[in-house]
Amino acid sequence: MGIGHANTAGFVHGGVVMRLCDEAAGVAAVRHCGGRVVTAAMDRMTFVEPVMIGELLTCSAMVNAVWNTSMEVGVRVEAENPRTGEKRHTSTAYLTMVGLDDEGQPTPVPPLVAETEVERRRQREAELRRKNRLSERDQILAHREAKGE
Ligand SMILES: CC(C)(COP(=O)(O)OP(=O)(O)OC[C@H]1O[C@@H](n2cnc3c(N)ncnc32)[C@H](O)[C@@H]1OP(=O)(O)O)[C@@H](O)C(=O)NCCC(=O)NCCS
């Protein structure tokens, strides 16, 4: 991270980290489905610790779960002090990516085969986040209807 990535407090701007997460998630999704994808939503982005100018960022992205045309990709961000080699976990993000056909329309993506216990846990937790997301949307719609909005 260089000075062009800084915010006014002198740390790395959160938007820079978000962009890198979006790009890493996009690559993981394209590798999984072998076609075009688009970001439908960034569902969660946590900033655990600030990133300093001069640190090296690594974004590790993995497809956690696949539904019909959409998939959830988790991204873990680590900052490394290149002088000492010390690494810190600084962010986690969850993004929903949608597979697109040649006309740019949502298209089914290949199923995910979770092989390890960790992969199965990530898949379960992704299902939980999707369930919560859909339930939140339903609650908001019901609330608006009740208020006549
Ligand atoms: C994402 C997009 C393709 C979805 O189009 P759509 O007409 O809503 O398509 P559908 O209703 O068929 O939904 C397609 C999938 O996206 C999911 N989806 C749509 N909106 C979503 C949202 N806000 N959050 C999470 N998932 C969403 C749906 O659940 C569905 O998943 P499923 O097939 O696995 O069940 C469309 O909204 C789009 O092109 N958005 C702009 C994307 C973009 O430009 N991204 C770059 C950021 S600038």
Ligand as a Chemical Component Dictionary entry (heavy atoms), coordinates in Angstrom:
data_LIG
# 
_chem_comp.id                   LIG 
_chem_comp.type                 NON-POLYMER 
_chem_comp.pdbx_formal_charge   0 
_chem_comp.three_letter_code    LIG 
# 
loop_
_chem_comp_atom.comp_id 
_chem_comp_atom.atom_id 
_chem_comp_atom.alt_atom_id 
_chem_comp_atom.type_symbol 
_chem_comp_atom.charge 
_chem_comp_atom.model_Cartn_x 
_chem_comp_atom.model_Cartn_y 
_chem_comp_atom.model_Cartn_z 
_chem_comp_atom.pdbx_ordinal 
LIG C1  C1  C 0 -27.028 -8.748  -10.082 1  
LIG C2  C2  C 0 -28.052 -8.716  -11.206 2  
LIG C3  C3  C 0 -27.475 -9.430  -12.429 3  
LIG C4  C4  C 0 -29.297 -9.473  -10.716 4  
LIG O1  O1  O 0 -30.262 -9.313  -11.704 5  
LIG P1  P1  P 0 -31.800 -9.668  -11.433 6  
LIG O2  O2  O 0 -32.575 -9.203  -12.588 7  
LIG O3  O3  O 0 -32.179 -9.200  -10.052 8  
LIG O4  O4  O 0 -31.759 -11.232 -11.504 9  
LIG P2  P2  P 0 -32.515 -12.297 -10.632 10 
LIG O5  O5  O 0 -33.680 -11.728 -9.901  11 
LIG O6  O6  O 0 -32.727 -13.460 -11.535 12 
LIG O7  O7  O 0 -31.416 -12.700 -9.528  13 
LIG C5  C5  C 0 -30.262 -13.415 -9.924  14 
LIG C6  C6  C 0 -29.560 -13.903 -8.669  15 
LIG O8  O8  O 0 -29.002 -12.763 -8.004  16 
LIG C7  C7  C 0 -29.405 -12.784 -6.653  17 
LIG N1  N1  N 0 -29.514 -11.384 -6.242  18 
LIG C8  C8  C 0 -30.112 -10.377 -6.900  19 
LIG N2  N2  N 0 -30.006 -9.246  -6.194  20 
LIG C9  C9  C 0 -29.316 -9.539  -5.078  21 
LIG C10 C10 C 0 -28.897 -8.799  -3.936  22 
LIG N3  N3  N 0 -29.156 -7.497  -3.814  23 
LIG N4  N4  N 0 -28.229 -9.436  -2.976  24 
LIG C11 C11 C 0 -27.940 -10.754 -3.073  25 
LIG N5  N5  N 0 -28.312 -11.514 -4.127  26 
LIG C12 C12 C 0 -29.001 -10.914 -5.098  27 
LIG C13 C13 C 0 -30.727 -13.490 -6.630  28 
LIG O9  O9  O 0 -31.008 -14.024 -5.353  29 
LIG C14 C14 C 0 -30.493 -14.573 -7.669  30 
LIG O10 O10 O 0 -29.770 -15.656 -7.082  31 
LIG P3  P3  P 0 -30.171 -17.205 -7.326  32 
LIG O11 O11 O 0 -30.447 -17.375 -8.799  33 
LIG O12 O12 O 0 -28.959 -17.992 -6.928  34 
LIG O13 O13 O 0 -31.354 -17.488 -6.458  35 
LIG C15 C15 C 0 -28.452 -7.259  -11.595 36 
LIG O14 O14 O 0 -29.119 -6.654  -10.496 37 
LIG C16 C16 C 0 -27.275 -6.411  -12.003 38 
LIG O15 O15 O 0 -26.774 -6.505  -13.115 39 
LIG N6  N6  N 0 -26.808 -5.544  -11.096 40 
LIG C17 C17 C 0 -25.665 -4.663  -11.378 41 
LIG C18 C18 C 0 -24.377 -5.406  -11.065 42 
LIG C19 C19 C 0 -23.172 -4.519  -11.215 43 
LIG O16 O16 O 0 -23.097 -3.683  -12.063 44 
LIG N7  N7  N 0 -22.195 -4.758  -10.336 45 
LIG C20 C20 C 0 -21.006 -3.977  -10.310 46 
LIG C21 C21 C 0 -21.083 -2.961  -9.218  47 
LIG S1  S1  S 0 -20.974 -1.316  -9.805  48 
# 
loop_
_chem_comp_bond.comp_id 
_chem_comp_bond.atom_id_1 
_chem_comp_bond.atom_id_2 
_chem_comp_bond.value_order 
_chem_comp_bond.pdbx_ordinal 
LIG C1  C2  SING 1  
LIG C2  C3  SING 2  
LIG C2  C4  SING 3  
LIG C2  C15 SING 4  
LIG C4  O1  SING 5  
LIG O1  P1  SING 6  
LIG P1  O2  DOUB 7  
LIG P1  O3  SING 8  
LIG P1  O4  SING 9  
LIG O4  P2  SING 10 
LIG P2  O5  DOUB 11 
LIG P2  O6  SING 12 
LIG P2  O7  SING 13 
LIG O7  C5  SING 14 
LIG C5  C6  SING 15 
LIG C6  O8  SING 16 
LIG C6  C14 SING 17 
LIG O8  C7  SING 18 
LIG C7  N1  SING 19 
LIG C7  C13 SING 20 
LIG N1  C8  SING 21 
LIG N1  C12 SING 22 
LIG C8  N2  DOUB 23 
LIG N2  C9  SING 24 
LIG C9  C10 SING 25 
LIG C9  C12 DOUB 26 
LIG C10 N3  SING 27 
LIG C10 N4  DOUB 28 
LIG N4  C11 SING 29 
LIG C11 N5  DOUB 30 
LIG N5  C12 SING 31 
LIG C13 O9  SING 32 
LIG C13 C14 SING 33 
LIG C14 O10 SING 34 
LIG O10 P3  SING 35 
LIG P3  O11 DOUB 36 
LIG P3  O12 SING 37 
LIG P3  O13 SING 38 
LIG C15 O14 SING 39 
LIG C15 C16 SING 40 
LIG C16 O15 DOUB 41 
LIG C16 N6  SING 42 
LIG N6  C17 SING 43 
LIG C17 C18 SING 44 
LIG C18 C19 SING 45 
LIG C19 O16 DOUB 46 
LIG C19 N7  SING 47 
LIG N7  C20 SING 48 
LIG C20 C21 SING 49 
LIG C21 S1  SING 50 
# 
